Amino acid sequence: MRRAWLLAAVLAMTGCTAKGSSPDGERCGPATSAAPVDDVLLAYLSRARALHLEADVAEASGDPARAKAALSRLIDAPEPRPAPEIDEVVADTRARLAEIRARGGDFDAAERDVGAGLDRAREPTYFRGHLYEVLGLVHERRAAALEKAGRADDAKAARARAIDASEEAVKIQDHVLQRVAPSPATSGARP
């Protein structure tokens, strides 16, 4: 479900693309990878994947407390060393925790999770944009709860924050897309 980041991280670490070739066009795999495999980082990523799987199963079983506990084990565990992949995993895990907490009505904790994730994803990447996307969702769910409680003015303010967060997500993801998209001059595309 939410483990695409693991495949991307492993492929990036080994210098392979999803099509099984290195950036220089060479075929790669276990014996021909472009970079040495980092067993410690792979172990961390495998552990993260297992804990996300545990959270998937718990959510599918209607047990959000167990899902949060599995994800918290990942966040609270010591990290082997600083690495961008670890920052991405932690940021993505914080986003997932925030979503679960918001579904349960724990909006303040959800916002804290997003804030902690943003502390790990400081550059304009997919992960930072996704955290703002989740923040928008948290604000929208808070707005719905406030509306239901008869607090229309507070709900309106929460919806405005949801839109602001969503706009920030779009701005970041547009930046990411512009970084990787070929320019019309180099791709042969017409403006």
N, C-alpha and C positions, 0 to 999 in steps of 0.2 A: 504494500500500500504506500507507505511513506519512505521507502528505502531507496529511491532513485539516487539520492545523494551519495549513498554508499558505493554504488557502482561507479558513479562519476569520480568519486575520490580515489577509488582503487585504480581505475583506468588512468587517471591523471598521474598518480604516483608511479605507475609502471611505464608511463610514456606512451600508452596505447590509446587509440580512439575507439569508439563503440564499434567500428567496423573491423577492428583487429589489426590496425596498422599504426605505426609510429608517425609523428609529424613529418618525417622525411620519406614516408612511403614504404618503409620496410615492414614486412610482416612481423608481428610480435605476439608473444605468448609467454608461457612460463620459461622457456629456454632462451628466448630472444628479446626480452623486454629491454626498452631503451634505458631504463634506470634500475638500480638495484632495489629489490623489494625490502621495505622497512617492516620487519616482523612485528615490532612493537606497535607501530601505527596500525598495521593490519589487525593486530589483536584488539586494539582499542576500538577500531571500526566494527569488527565482528561482534564485540561485546555490546556496542551501541545498537547494532542491528538486532541482536537477540533481545535486548530490552525493549526496543520498539515493537518487535514481534509480540512480546509479552503484553505490551500495552494494546496492540491490535486485538489480541485474543480477549483481553479483559473488557475492552470497549464493546466488542461484538457480543460478549456475554452480559452486557449491561452493568458492568462493575467499574465505574469511573474511578473509584477510590484506588482500586488495584492498578489501573492504568497510570494514575498519577504517581503511585508509589514506584512503579517500574521506571518511569521517566525520571523521577527524583533520584533514584539510585544512580542513574547515568550522570546527572548534573552534580550530585554530591560526591561522586567518586574522585579520587586523585587522578590527575591527568599525567600521562607519562612524561610529557615535555610540551613546550609551546609548539603549535603547528597550526597553520591556517585551516587544515582539514578538521582539527579538533574544534576550533572556534566555530566553524560552520555547523558541525554536528550539534554543539551546545546551543547555538543560536536557533537552529531548526527545532531542537527539542524544547527550548523555551517557548517557541511559537506554538508548538503542539500542546504543551501544558496550558498555555493561555487559552487556547480554544476549548480544551476540556473544562477548565475552570469557568470560563464564560458561559458554557452550556449549563453548568451547575449554578450559575448566579453569583459566583465569587469574583465579581468584577475588579475589585481592588487588587486581589492576588494576581488576576490575569494581567492587569496593567503592570504590576511589578515584574512579572515574568517577561513581558515584552521589553520593559526597560532594561532588564538584565541581559536579554538577548541582543538588544541594540548596543550594549556595552561591548559585546563580543564581535558584532558585525558592524564595524565602524566605516568601512569602505562602501561605496555604492555598488552593491552586488545583489544578486537575486535574493540572498538571505536577508539582507537589510530591508529590501522592498517587501519581502513576504512578511516580515515582522510588522511593518506599517499596515499591510493588508489585514493582518490579524488584529492589530490595534483598532482599525476601523470596525471590524466585526465585534470586538469587545464593546466599543462605544454604542454600536447599533443594538446589541443585546441589552445593554444597560438602558438605552432609550426605551426599548419595548417594555422592560420591567417597570421603569418610571411611569410610562404611559398607563400601564395596567394599574399602577398604584394611585392614579389620578394626579400625577405631578407633571402636567403638560408642559410647563415652562422648562423644567429640568430635562424632560425628554427632548424638547426642541434643542436645548444646548448640547445634549449628548449626541444628537443626530448631526449637529454642525461639526462636532469633534470627529464623528465617524467620517464625514465627507472630507474634512481636512486630512485625516490620516490616509484615507483612500487616495486622495490626490497626491500625497507625498509618495505613496507606493507606486502610483503610475509614473510619477516623475523619475523615481529611481529606476524602475524597470525600463522606461524609455532610454535612460542613460546607458543601461546595460545593453539594450538592443542596439543602440547607436554605436557602441564600442565594437560589437561583433558583426554588425551588418555591413556588407560591402557597399561602398559608395556607388552612386549611379555611374560615375566616370570610370570606375574600375570593373564594374560588373557587366557593362554593356546595356544596362537597363535605361529606359528613357524616363526623365523626370515627370 
